[in-house]
Amino acid sequence: MDLFRILVLGDPIQVDSAQYGIEPDPKYAAFTGFAMVALLARTFSSGCAALTGVEAISNGVPAFRKPKSKNAATTLLMPWY
């Protein structure tokens, strides 16, 4: 019956809960803003640290033995844990 209503009559497909909206709770607004700033700061610092490691290896490429490009690539792929 539903397929007939959708295909023949052209009724829109909509679930019962589609009419409900989501509204933020104002008492958590400050916490959400703080969490976003902390997350962005952590992401930025992690990216900077990763960039520093890549830059250090690229600056040290002349110190590698031949074949330099293969040794530099191997060093970049080594796990640091």
C-alpha positions in Angstrom: 0.0 0.0 0.0 2.8 2.4 0.8 4.5 1.7 -2.5 1.3 2.6 -4.3 1.0 5.9 -2.4 4.6 6.8 -3.2 4.7 5.8 -6.9 1.1 6.5 -8.1 -0.1 9.2 -5.8 3.3 10.9 -5.4 3.2 11.1 -1.6 6.5 12.3 -0.1 8.6 9.8 1.8 8.9 11.0 5.3 9.3 9.2 8.6 7.3 10.2 11.7 10.3 11.7 13.5 11.1 14.1 10.6 9.1 16.9 12.2 11.3 17.0 15.3 14.0 19.6 15.5 17.3 19.7 17.4 18.0 22.7 19.6 21.2 23.3 21.5 21.1 23.4 25.3 22.4 26.9 26.3 24.0 25.7 29.5 26.5 23.6 27.5 27.4 26.4 25.1 30.5 27.6 27.0 31.8 24.0 27.4 31.3 23.3 23.7 33.2 26.5 22.7 36.1 25.6 25.1 36.2 22.0 23.8 36.4 23.3 20.2 39.3 25.7 21.0 41.1 22.9 22.9 40.6 20.5 20.0 41.9 23.0 17.5 44.9 23.8 19.6 45.8 20.1 20.0 45.4 19.5 16.3 47.6 22.5 15.4 50.3 21.4 17.8 50.3 17.9 16.5 50.6 19.1 13.0 53.4 21.4 13.9 55.3 18.6 15.6 54.9 16.3 12.6 56.0 19.1 10.2 59.1 19.6 12.3 60.1 15.9 12.1 59.6 15.9 8.3 61.6 19.1 8.0 64.4 17.7 10.2 64.8 14.6 8.0 64.6 16.6 4.8 67.3 19.0 6.1 69.5 16.0 7.0 69.3 14.2 3.6 72.8 15.2 2.6 74.1 13.2 5.6 72.6 10.0 4.3 74.7 7.5 2.5 74.0 6.5 -1.1 71.2 5.9 -2.3 70.1 9.1 -0.5 66.5 9.2 -1.6 65.9 5.5 -0.6 67.4 6.0 2.8 65.5 9.2 3.4 62.2 7.5 2.4 63.0 4.6 4.7 63.7 7.0 7.6 60.4 8.8 7.1 58.4 5.5 7.1 60.0 4.2 10.3 57.6 4.0 13.2 58.7 6.3 16.1 57.3 4.5 19.1 
